Amino acid sequence: MARSLVDLKRKMSARVKQIVGGVDAREKILELGILPGDTVEILGKSFFGCPVAVKHGESNFFALRKDHAQFILIEDDI
Amino acid sequence: METILLIGAPNSGKSTLFNLLSGKHRKVSNYSGVTVDNAIGELLSNDNNSLKISLVDLPGINGLNPKSLDEGVTIRALLGLEKRISKYNQVAVVLDIHRLEASLALALQLRDILGNRVVLIINKVDRAQLFERNRVQEFEQLIGMRVFICSALKDSYLKIDEFLRSNIVSGDFEFNRAVRFTNKSREYLGSLPPDLKLEFYDDDAEAKLLEDIEEYHKKARVMISGFINLERNRASRLTKKMDGVLLHPLWGSLCFFAIFYLIFHSIYVWAVPFMDLIDGGVSAISGIAASSLPDGLLKSLLVDGIFAGVGGVIVFLPQIMILFFLLSLLELSGYIGRAAFLTDRVMGFFGLNGKAFLPYMSGLACAVPAIMSARTIPNRLERIVTIMTIPMMTCSARLPVYILLIGAFVPKKLIWGFFDSQALSFFFLYFLGAFFALVMAKFFRMSFFKGKGSSFFLDLPLYQMPSLKLAFKNSWRQGKIFLRKAGTIILGFSILLWVLSTFPRVTDEMVKGKSSDEVASISLEHSMVGKLGKAMEPALRPIGMNWKMGIGLLVAFGARELFVSALGTIYSLGNVDEQSEGLRQRMIKDVDPVTGRPVFNLAVAWSILIFFVFALQCTSTLAIVHKETGNWLYPTGMFLYMGTLGYLGAFLAFHFLS
């Protein structure tokens, strides 16, 4: 099973491997400028791990619910 | 007249620029989705120029495929389908320097469709090192569009104005290529004329559309590298640090409650001296009028009708202004996005989209704009349920009623050495409204509006130091709206109510040999209002109210504040004692002629309060719900369910406490 943003803990960073899911979800994620190879960092998680707050790049902060976060797959190495 | 459209990502500063250039006062804040409809304003500089230009502010978009109704408004404007703005000469794309890449991708798509009509305004460049300003020309050549670098909050409007003017292209134009949409976009685009250059992609071809979008983002990324310098950016580092605490499930939630409690606490505590000042002023003027005018109808109209009615309401101006000042500070700082983050789990549990937090929050001011801002919620079911429950959020019109009754009947004491019992009651009423809004949302989602919701993305804007000036402006604007209401609707109703509670007049025979106190109360009961109120009494008795309060509830359906002004007039008329005594004292002293006990007590006060928490006493809300849903069923249902809750709640409160 590929690892996604959901599997990252607070304050952990990772590189985006691939964006999966339906066209709508992929389009939304893409429009925020999240591309494969980018670094994302988990800023915090709300109760029971949802939603997830993410820092992307230098100054792009946003949050998304688990059902979207699982579409952002991450590399295993970091 | 030439037209410029302001386009850009949410929270990039379009409305701030719009206000700066047109001198208008659209609501601006530091979170996404504040603007949900279009606004047209003429440039301030039109006075000194032969070229007249109007500017259009539009809701933010991240891409050209609309995913909610507010984004649909913007795309329709770009397609030339919105009324009054079917033609435009320029599209000014506003880009937030902190999110330059994503916005530039949007601008590049627009450039390929609209050609040289697209210009860029890179906003929020408040520190020089963020963008290499001396290389702007080089950047323009690279991306093929004119660029202006600014900070809409700090710069003067003249240079931005000049930039826009000098790049206006006159005449009609055609799209360079067809605009491509996913099939799903149709839901938010409305009716489309057949001759438009549009292409709709269905499921298989959509993947190609995504590849295109990805290409634009990659291109944008290459273009900006070397021009911007966001590393070691102060705002971004600070945001990360603060979010470490404020987004934490435990510490963040504690901060959340502390912040909101403090707001209500300060409304209560800070407003007192100002309120006493206004109260004293109104009473003094009313006293002068009372002692200098001869007895008669004119004096009664002025003192009992106007001063008691309108004066009773305007004492709440300080609370309203303090509430909006503090809420504006909170909004401008960027905290609201975090509050939405923390409450998302709760919203999700009750079947709502996380985006419903912002409309709920603006429901604290007034349900009408709040219901409009529900347009940002993509899913129809979630949107309707949000609209149906927003009016339970405590709007500012309820505030005068709450403060009057809590101040008079909730004994003031300290709880746990810090919490003020009155401020706590106040907080409780706000909480109760919000809580039941959620409970009803859950009920609706499980019954009439079953179905899967949509997921959500939440923008977490960078924190910024809130501008005191802007917060004060917001608060002053709300204060003005309130005063205007006092000078129009409330004044009108006060006069009407005075007429209805003065006529028909008693005959001399009816009051023969009675004391002046008795005369006053007999005349009141003999009047039209008295008769109406008496007729309502059977329905009022179970909830502990007498006919005077019933009249208050009845007129409050015109505007909630009228409850206060109606009681002001009724109590002033029923009181021969022309001492400058506030409504509060008169209510405390009111005694039931049969039992000899005070009419108001804690149980009665809470019964009224609870009624006000739930009942939908606002005709503007009903009208906007009809407009936003296009159906009379929703406002009717809303009125009935909220009224029932109000009556039941009042019944329970009265019996539980007495």
Chai-1 contact restraints between the chains, C-beta under 6 A:
chainA,res_idxA,chainB,res_idxB,connection_type,confidence,min_distance_angstrom,max_distance_angstrom,comment,restraint_id
A,V23,B,E206,contact,1.0,0.0,6.0,A-B,restraint_1
A,R26,B,L210,contact,1.0,0.0,6.0,A-B,restraint_2
A,E27,B,L210,contact,1.0,0.0,6.0,A-B,restraint_3
A,L30,B,I213,contact,1.0,0.0,6.0,A-B,restraint_4
A,L30,B,E214,contact,1.0,0.0,6.0,A-B,restraint_5
A,E31,B,N62,contact,1.0,0.0,6.0,A-B,restraint_6
A,E31,B,G63,contact,1.0,0.0,6.0,A-B,restraint_7
A,L32,B,A102,contact,1.0,0.0,6.0,A-B,restraint_8
A,G33,B,E101,contact,1.0,0.0,6.0,A-B,restraint_9
A,G33,B,A102,contact,1.0,0.0,6.0,A-B,restraint_10
A,G33,B,H217,contact,1.0,0.0,6.0,A-B,restraint_11
A,L35,B,H217,contact,1.0,0.0,6.0,A-B,restraint_12
A,L43,B,D243,contact,1.0,0.0,6.0,A-B,restraint_13
A,G44,B,L247,contact,1.0,0.0,6.0,A-B,restraint_14
A,S46,B,R345,contact,1.0,0.0,6.0,A-B,restraint_15
A,F47,B,P249,contact,1.0,0.0,6.0,A-B,restraint_16
A,F47,B,R345,contact,1.0,0.0,6.0,A-B,restraint_17
A,P51,B,D344,contact,1.0,0.0,6.0,A-B,restraint_18
A,A53,B,L247,contact,1.0,0.0,6.0,A-B,restraint_19
A,E58,B,L230,contact,1.0,0.0,6.0,A-B,restraint_20
A,E58,B,S236,contact,1.0,0.0,6.0,A-B,restraint_21
A,S59,B,H98,contact,1.0,0.0,6.0,A-B,restraint_22
A,S59,B,L230,contact,1.0,0.0,6.0,A-B,restraint_23
A,S59,B,N233,contact,1.0,0.0,6.0,A-B,restraint_24
A,S59,B,S236,contact,1.0,0.0,6.0,A-B,restraint_25
A,N60,B,R99,contact,1.0,0.0,6.0,A-B,restraint_26
A,F61,B,L460,contact,1.0,0.0,6.0,A-B,restraint_27
A,F62,B,D459,contact,1.0,0.0,6.0,A-B,restraint_28
A,F62,B,L460,contact,1.0,0.0,6.0,A-B,restraint_29
A,A63,B,F341,contact,1.0,0.0,6.0,A-B,restraint_30
A,A63,B,L458,contact,1.0,0.0,6.0,A-B,restraint_31
A,A63,B,L460,contact,1.0,0.0,6.0,A-B,restraint_32
A,L64,B,F457,contact,1.0,0.0,6.0,A-B,restraint_33
A,R65,B,S455,contact,1.0,0.0,6.0,A-B,restraint_34
A,D67,B,S455,contact,1.0,0.0,6.0,A-B,restraint_35
A,H68,B,S455,contact,1.0,0.0,6.0,A-B,restraint_36
